[in-house]
Amino acid sequence: MLMDSVQIETTAPLTLEFPQIASPPTSISPNSRIPKDTIRTSLKASTADSVLASVYSLGTGGILLSNLLVELGASPVVFGMLSSIPMLVNLIQPLGAYLSERSTSRFQYSLRTHGIGRLLWLILVIGIASASWGVVDAHQLVILTLLIVLFSNLLGGLGTASWLSWVAMIVPRRLRGRFFGTRNSAANLTTLVCVPMAGLVVSHWYGGSLQGYGIVLLVSVVFGIMGLGCQYFQVDMNPRSQNTYYGKLTPSEIQLEVAKDESSEVLQSIHPPQDQSTNSIWKNSNFLIFLLYFSFWALAVNLSSPFFNLYMLDTLDLDVSYVTIYNSFQAAATLLMLILWGRLADKIGNRPILICIGILVGVTPLLWLGIGANHLDIWLWLPLLHILAGGTWAAIDLCSNNIQLAIAPTKNQSIYFAIAAAVAGVSGALGTTIGSFIAQFAQSGGLLSLFVLSALFRLVALVPLMFLQEPGRG
């Protein structure tokens, strides 16, 4: 569920040379004012993007992709690889941040990374059709699936830091909690509606579950491309201008720029003055504390998180339609709680929520102990566990994102995001790898021991938050 410096040796300056793509209708530099209407349009477009992207995600990951691998007879190690690849490829985010900072348009850069990455899933659609005709076997389809996951996530990793920096510059700081709460709620409402429908299609498709998944995947890719189209209506950013402008101003000068016209929506007013004197990431103690928390939390969570679906589908032998319904309960709980967490984060800050709710998330794996395939567990405890997960993880994801946006300085912002994602990605992949081998060699009992180990590690991971200072909070 979690939702980042690379040495580049070249003989000449590295530049991006791509065919020109039409830029969005509005493109600004950091010393320009953003009209209120443009901000509103950008926020609406970003919300629409999240809705369409959630449809893309349900077909290219989560329970449906896990069910495909179960149908193909994949081992727990394959499940570990499936979960570790998206995290491990975060190592490429610093390179992506470097390339994006040398581009002149966040929008065009997003099309070249996320666009190609999403189109790659059409290859898996062709592979599923080939398997239905007997051209490829189950083992080959498993390998193809892992390759598509690898390369699509590599391209996504190249674009993630740039996208996050783009959104950070658009969304007013004082509205971040509410905006991301509303945005994520819209995405989770889509998941709530679409996941059960997709699960029914996969389970009851007349040509079998494999063909059913192929149809769902094709529709998901189409919606994913439409989501990227929504980014056209977001105000574009020029990374070179952003870094040049903020790199030359001191905090007092930034404050002076804001004071020139307090009645207008000025880009600088979106972000309160930050200390630009500490340009070295490794001298930013607050960011390093966040890295320590973020990385160890990723390891602790991913010791167990990838294996809850495996436990239900394989160990408990539940039908995929049941599991998709549970995931809908989780999405519903997230939907209901996100706006509340967003408003609360704006009021009291993100750190207190991360600590308090983090304790609850930490002990959640222990609640899976003793869950069986009896009627009480299937119809009561499993739904309640997913509702609890949805409500609590809504707070963790939202506040982790917000506090990262607050800590990273404006100059070279995407570099900070990329390093955080890379470090957490390696830690999360390590956790998944350790968990997959324990599950592989210890049979079903290994999964239960994983849940206990994950709970202990999650609680320890919260300790660095005690020493973290959230900007703008006392």
Secondary structure, 3 states (H helix, E strand, C coil): CCCCCCCCCCCCCCCCCCCCCCCCCCEECCCCECCHHHHHHHHHHHHHHHHHHHHHHHHHCHHHHHHHHHHCCCCHHHHHHHHHHHHHHHHHHHHHHHHHHCCCCHHHHHHHHHHHHHHCHHHHHHHHHHHHCCCCCHHHHHHHHHHHHHHHHHHHHHHHHHHHHHHHHHCCHHHHHHHHHHHHHHHHHHHHHHHHHHHHHHHHCCCCHHHHHHHHHHHHHHHHHHHHHHHHHCCEECHHHHHHHHHHCCHHHHHHHHHCCCCCCEHHHHCCCCCCCCCCHHHCHHHHHHHHHHHHHHHHHHCCHHHHHHHHHHHCCCCHHHHHHHHHHHHHHHHHHHHHHHHHHHHHCCHHHHHHHHHHHHHHHHHHCCCCCCHHHHHHHHHHHHHHHHHHHHHHHHHHHHHHHHHCCCCCHHHHHHHHHHHHHHHHHHHHHHHHHHHHHHHHHHHHHHHHHHHHHHHHHCHHHHHCCCCCCC
